[in-house]
Amino acid sequence: MNTKITAAVLAAATATVALSGCGLREGLTEKANGHVKTVGYTTGAAGKRDKDARLPEWVPDRARAVTEVIRTTGSERILRFTGGTLPADCAPGAASTQPATLAAQWWPQGQESRTDKVCGDWHVLVQGDDVFAFKPETLVSTRS
């Protein structure tokens, strides 16, 4: 029995070391409002290579310290990164009227209501070198 436990601990430690070396931080938690996955990348280019998280194409490849919270049971997402230039198809636009239900230490409460650009389905705010983005929930619950 101790051999199986030791093997499981060794396998988990190996996986942790292997993932930490490729610029990916990831966690999955169960929240009252659904499953939430948090990912982080050293650059936008690294995040775009992760097909499971699907970092938006408009995020600059040279963006740094990319962190995203993703609702895995829906479409809502919040995103923050530093640096890089937004592409021309990110245009001035209205702030989201839908409140964010996701939360993160780095996401100021109500930040989605301060966005002033639209990049596809995302509402974006540039503050100095920091970029904050919110993708509202588009899936409709059929629960009664």
VENLINUR-V231723 format. One record per residue. RES is the residue in one letter. OMEGA is omega in whole degrees, 0 to 359 (* if undefined). Layout:
res->RES omega->OMEGA
res->RES omega->OMEGA
//
This chain:
res->M omega->180
res->N omega->179
res->T omega->179
res->K omega->179
res->I omega->179
res->T omega->179
res->A omega->179
res->A omega->179
res->V omega->179
res->L omega->179
res->A omega->179
res->A omega->180
res->A omega->179
res->T omega->180
res->A omega->179
res->T omega->180
res->V omega->181
res->A omega->181
res->L omega->183
res->S omega->181
res->G omega->184
res->C omega->175
res->G omega->183
res->L omega->169
res->R omega->184
res->E omega->174
res->G omega->179
res->L omega->180
res->T omega->176
res->E omega->178
res->K omega->178
res->A omega->182
res->N omega->175
res->G omega->177
res->H omega->182
res->V omega->179
res->K omega->177
res->T omega->178
res->V omega->177
res->G omega->183
res->Y omega->178
res->T omega->181
res->T omega->174
res->G omega->179
res->A omega->178
res->A omega->180
res->G omega->180
res->K omega->178
res->R omega->180
res->D omega->184
res->K omega->179
res->D omega->182
res->A omega->177
res->R omega->176
res->L omega->184
res->P omega->181
res->E omega->183
res->W omega->177
res->V omega->182
res->P omega->177
res->D omega->182
res->R omega->175
res->A omega->181
res->R omega->176
res->A omega->182
res->V omega->178
res->T omega->182
res->E omega->173
res->V omega->188
res->I omega->171
res->R omega->183
res->T omega->179
res->T omega->181
res->G omega->183
res->S omega->182
res->E omega->179
res->R omega->169
res->I omega->189
res->L omega->174
res->R omega->172
res->F omega->181
res->T omega->173
res->G omega->181
res->G omega->180
res->T omega->178
res->L omega->179
res->P omega->183
res->A omega->181
res->D omega->169
res->C omega->188
res->A omega->174
res->P omega->181
res->G omega->182
res->A omega->176
res->A omega->178
res->S omega->175
res->T omega->179
res->Q omega->180
res->P omega->176
res->A omega->173
res->T omega->175
res->L omega->180
res->A omega->175
res->A omega->180
res->Q omega->183
res->W omega->182
res->W omega->178
res->P omega->180
res->Q omega->180
res->G omega->183
res->Q omega->181
res->E omega->180
res->S omega->179
res->R omega->181
res->T omega->183
res->D omega->177
res->K omega->176
res->V omega->177
res->C omega->184
res->G omega->179
res->D omega->187
res->W omega->172
res->H omega->193
res->V omega->175
res->L omega->175
res->V omega->177
res->Q omega->184
res->G omega->179
res->D omega->182
res->D omega->177
res->V omega->177
res->F omega->181
res->A omega->182
res->F omega->173
res->K omega->183
res->P omega->175
res->E omega->178
res->T omega->179
res->L omega->181
res->V omega->179
res->S omega->177
res->T omega->178
res->R omega->177
res->S omega->*
//
